[in-house]
Amino acid sequence: MGDVVLQTPFMAWLKSNIPNLKITFVTSKEFESLMTGHAFVDQVIIHKRKSGLDDIYELKNIADQINCLLYTSPSPRDGLLS
């Protein structure tokens, strides 16, 4: 939950500096309620974690739906999403 909450100031900054920006937040089902209806979030995509390469392929499919992806939680999978 900490990573989700820590994104709030960043989203506020983005929205205040780019007013027409549409923010899509990708999260797990357990945190969906934190972001749904949030003032800075326009869309929530639920990511159901899978194991191994299946998880990476799922994240890549989600990333392909978004114009600009800002992935703020460092992970070994980061390089595979670009």
Contact map, one row per residue, 1 for C-alpha under 8 A:
1111100000000000000000000000001000000000000000000000000000000000000000000000000000
1111110000000000000000000000000000000000000000000000000000000000000000000000000000
1111111000000000000000000000000000000000000000000000000000000000000000001000000000
1111111100000000000000000010001000000000000000000000000000000000000000000000000000
1111111100000000000000000000000000000000000000000000000000000000000000000000000000
0111111111000000000000000000000000000000000000000000000000000000000000000000000000
0011111111100000000000000000000000000000000000000000000000000000000000000000000000
0001111111110000000000000000000000000001000000000000000000000000000000000000000000
0000011111111000000000000000000000000000000000000000000000000000000000000000000000
0000011111111100000000000000000000000000000000000000000000000000000000000000000000
0000001111111110000000100000000000000001100000000000000000000000000000000000000000
0000000111111111000000000000000000000001000000000000000000000000000000000000000000
0000000011111111100000000000000000000000000000000000000000000000000000000000000000
0000000001111111111010000000000000000000000000000000000000000000000000000000000000
0000000000111111111110000000000000000001000000000000000000000000000000000000000000
0000000000011111111000000000000000000000000000000000000000000000000000000000000000
0000000000001111111000000000000000000000000000000000000000000000000000000000000000
0000000000000111111110000000000000000000000000000000000000000000000000000000000000
0000000000000111111110000000000000000000000000000000000000000000000000000000000000
0000000000000010011111000000000000000000000000000000000000000000000000000000000000
0000000000000110011111100000000000000000000000000000000000000000000000000000000000
0000000000000000000111110000000000000000111000000000000000000000000000000000000000
0000000000100000000011111000000000000001111000000000000000000000000000000000000000
0000000000000000000001111100000000000000111110000000000000000000010000000000000000
0000000000000000000000111110000000100000111110000000000000000000000000000000000000
0000000000000000000000011111000000000000000111100000000000000000000000000000000000
0001000000000000000000001111101100000000000111100000000000000000000000000000000000
0000000000000000000000000111111100000000000001111000000000000000000000000000000000
0000000000000000000000000011111100000000000001110000000000000000000000000000000000
0000000000000000000000000001111110000000000000000000000000000000000000000000000000
1001000000000000000000000011111111100000000000000000000000000000000000000000000000
0000000000000000000000000011111111110000000101000000000000000000000000000000000000
0000000000000000000000000000011111110000000000000000000000000000000000000000000000
0000000000000000000000000000001111110100000000000000000000000000000000000000000000
0000000000000000000000001000001111111100100100000000000000000000000000000000000000
0000000000000000000000000000000111111100101100000000000000000000000000000000000000
0000000000000000000000000000000000111110110000000000000000000000000000000000000000
0000000000000000000000000000000001111111110000000000000000000000000000000000000000
0000000000000000000000000000000000001111110000000000000000000000000000000000000000
0000000100110010000000100000000000000111110000000000000000000000000000000000000000
0000000000100000000001111000000000111111111100000000000000000000000000000000000000
0000000000000000000001111000000000001111111100000000000000000000000000000000000000
0000000000000000000001111000000000010000111110000000000000000000000000000000000000
0000000000000000000000011110000100110000111111000000000000000000000000000000000000
0000000000000000000000011110000000000000001111100000000000000000000000000000000000
0000000000000000000000000111100100000000000111110000000000000000000000000000000000
0000000000000000000000000111100000000000000011111000000001100000000000000000000000
0000000000000000000000000001100000000000000001111100000000000000000000000000000000
0000000000000000000000000001000000000000000000111110001000000000000000000000000000
0000000000000000000000000000000000000000000000011111011000000000000000000000000000
0000000000000000000000000000000000000000000000001111111000000000000000000000000000
0000000000000000000000000000000000000000000000000111111100000000000000000000000000
0000000000000000000000000000000000000000000000000011111110000000000000000000000000
0000000000000000000000000000000000000000000000000111111111000000000000000000000000
0000000000000000000000000000000000000000000000001111111111100000000000000000000000
0000000000000000000000000000000000000000000000000001111111110000000000000000100110
0000000000000000000000000000000000000000000000000000111111111000000000000000000000
0000000000000000000000000000000000000000000000100000011111111100000000000000000000
0000000000000000000000000000000000000000000000100000001111111110000000000000000010
0000000000000000000000000000000000000000000000000000000111111111000000000000000010
0000000000000000000000000000000000000000000000000000000011111111100000000000000000
0000000000000000000000000000000000000000000000000000000001111111110000000000000000
0000000000000000000000000000000000000000000000000000000000111111110010000000000010
0000000000000000000000000000000000000000000000000000000000011111111000000000000000
0000000000000000000000000000000000000000000000000000000000001111111000000000000000
0000000000000000000000010000000000000000000000000000000000000111111110000000000000
0000000000000000000000000000000000000000000000000000000000000001111110000000000000
0000000000000000000000000000000000000000000000000000000000000000011111000000000000
0000000000000000000000000000000000000000000000000000000000000010011111100000000000
0000000000000000000000000000000000000000000000000000000000000000000111110000000000
0000000000000000000000000000000000000000000000000000000000000000000011111100010000
0000000000000000000000000000000000000000000000000000000000000000000001111100000000
0010000000000000000000000000000000000000000000000000000000000000000000111110000000
0000000000000000000000000000000000000000000000000000000000000000000000111111010000
0000000000000000000000000000000000000000000000000000000000000000000000001111110000
0000000000000000000000000000000000000000000000000000000000000000000000000111111000
0000000000000000000000000000000000000000000000000000000100000000000000000011111110
0000000000000000000000000000000000000000000000000000000000000000000000100111111111
0000000000000000000000000000000000000000000000000000000000000000000000000001111111
0000000000000000000000000000000000000000000000000000000100000000000000000000111111
0000000000000000000000000000000000000000000000000000000100110010000000000000111111
0000000000000000000000000000000000000000000000000000000000000000000000000000011111
